[in-house]
Amino acid sequence: MMVRLSHIVLLGALLVGLALLPASAQIKISGSTPEDGAELDGPVRTVRVWFDKAPVVAESTLELSGPGNRAKIEGLHTMGENDLMGRVTGPMPNGDWEMSWTAVGPDGKTQTGSVTFTVDRNR
């Protein structure tokens, strides 16, 4: 069986083209305030999560859950640093808290996760 040179060149060009396409990886968390596992001596008034690429703020969320579930995150925005940030309103009593995030990357893919921390004013 004889392979034509033009087929080899075409196949090579196709493989090079595929290798040059950007990889479509999901957005990943790179840090947070408060940090995961933090033990705080008082409530937080702002929360922030950083990612490896800029999230689409209008399609992303940050939510808090903890004792009484009355603390809420309002005014979700970005500071232009691949982040989501919001103001915490409502009481944040002592106990274990979870900040859940849903981030939509620039490629439209959604990733979720959470950060846990403890508030203990008696520390």
C-alpha positions as CSV (number, residue, x, y, z in Angstrom):
1,M,0.0,0.0,0.0
2,M,1.4,3.3,-1.0
3,V,0.9,6.4,1.1
4,R,1.0,9.7,-0.8
5,L,3.2,12.5,0.4
6,S,0.3,14.9,0.3
7,H,-1.6,12.7,2.8
8,I,1.3,12.7,5.2
9,V,1.7,16.5,5.0
10,L,-2.1,16.9,5.5
11,L,-2.0,14.6,8.5
12,G,1.0,16.4,10.0
13,A,-0.7,19.8,9.5
14,L,-3.8,18.5,11.2
15,L,-1.9,17.2,14.2
16,V,0.0,20.5,14.6
17,G,-3.2,22.4,14.4
18,L,-4.8,20.3,17.1
19,A,-1.8,20.8,19.4
20,L,-2.1,24.6,19.0
21,L,-5.7,24.7,20.1
22,P,-6.1,26.1,23.7
23,A,-6.8,23.4,26.3
24,S,-10.3,23.8,27.8
25,A,-9.7,23.1,31.5
26,Q,-12.1,23.9,34.2
27,I,-11.6,26.9,36.5
28,K,-9.7,26.0,39.7
29,I,-9.5,27.8,43.1
30,S,-6.1,29.2,44.0
31,G,-6.9,30.8,47.4
32,S,-9.5,32.3,49.7
33,T,-10.2,34.7,52.5
34,P,-10.8,33.3,55.0
35,E,-8.5,30.4,54.1
36,D,-9.8,26.9,54.2
37,G,-9.6,25.5,57.7
38,A,-9.1,29.0,59.3
39,E,-9.9,29.5,63.0
40,L,-11.1,33.1,63.4
41,D,-11.6,35.0,66.6
42,G,-14.5,37.0,65.2
43,P,-16.9,37.2,62.2
44,V,-15.7,38.2,58.7
45,R,-17.2,41.2,56.9
46,T,-15.9,40.3,53.5
47,V,-15.1,37.1,51.7
48,R,-13.0,36.5,48.6
49,V,-12.0,33.5,46.5
50,W,-9.3,33.6,43.8
51,F,-9.1,31.3,40.8
52,D,-6.6,30.4,38.1
53,K,-8.6,32.4,35.5
54,A,-11.2,35.1,35.6
55,P,-14.7,33.8,36.6
56,V,-17.9,35.2,34.9
57,V,-19.3,37.1,37.9
58,A,-22.9,37.3,36.6
59,E,-23.1,33.5,36.4
60,S,-21.0,32.7,39.5
61,T,-22.1,32.5,43.2
62,L,-20.7,32.6,46.8
63,E,-22.9,31.4,49.6
64,L,-22.5,31.0,53.4
65,S,-24.0,28.4,55.7
66,G,-23.4,28.0,59.4
67,P,-25.1,28.3,62.8
68,G,-28.5,30.0,62.3
69,N,-27.9,30.5,58.5
70,R,-28.5,34.2,58.8
71,A,-25.1,35.5,57.5
72,K,-25.4,36.3,53.7
73,I,-23.0,37.4,51.0
74,E,-24.1,40.5,49.1
75,G,-22.7,42.6,46.4
76,L,-20.8,39.8,44.6
77,H,-18.1,41.4,42.4
78,T,-14.5,41.1,41.2
79,M,-11.5,43.2,42.0
80,G,-10.1,42.3,38.6
81,E,-7.7,39.7,40.0
82,N,-9.4,36.4,38.9
83,D,-11.6,36.6,42.0
84,L,-15.1,36.7,43.4
85,M,-15.7,39.0,46.4
86,G,-18.7,39.9,48.5
87,R,-19.8,41.7,51.7
88,V,-21.0,39.6,54.6
89,T,-24.2,40.8,56.2
90,G,-26.2,39.4,59.2
91,P,-25.0,37.8,62.3
92,M,-22.2,35.2,62.3
93,P,-22.3,33.4,65.6
94,N,-19.5,31.1,66.9
95,G,-19.3,27.7,65.1
96,D,-18.3,26.0,61.9
97,W,-19.0,27.8,58.7
98,E,-18.9,26.8,55.0
99,M,-18.5,29.2,52.1
100,S,-19.7,27.4,48.9
101,W,-18.7,28.7,45.5
102,T,-19.8,28.1,42.0
103,A,-17.5,29.6,39.4
104,V,-18.2,29.8,35.7
105,G,-15.0,30.1,33.7
106,P,-14.5,32.1,30.5
107,D,-15.0,28.9,28.5
108,G,-18.5,28.5,30.1
109,K,-17.6,25.4,32.2
110,T,-18.8,25.4,35.8
111,Q,-16.8,24.3,38.8
112,T,-18.0,24.1,42.4
113,G,-16.3,23.8,45.8
114,S,-16.2,25.0,49.3
115,V,-14.1,26.6,52.0
116,T,-14.7,25.8,55.7
117,F,-13.7,27.9,58.7
118,T,-14.5,28.3,62.3
119,V,-15.6,31.4,64.3
120,D,-14.8,31.3,68.0
121,R,-14.8,34.6,69.9
122,N,-13.5,32.8,73.0
123,R,-10.1,32.1,71.5
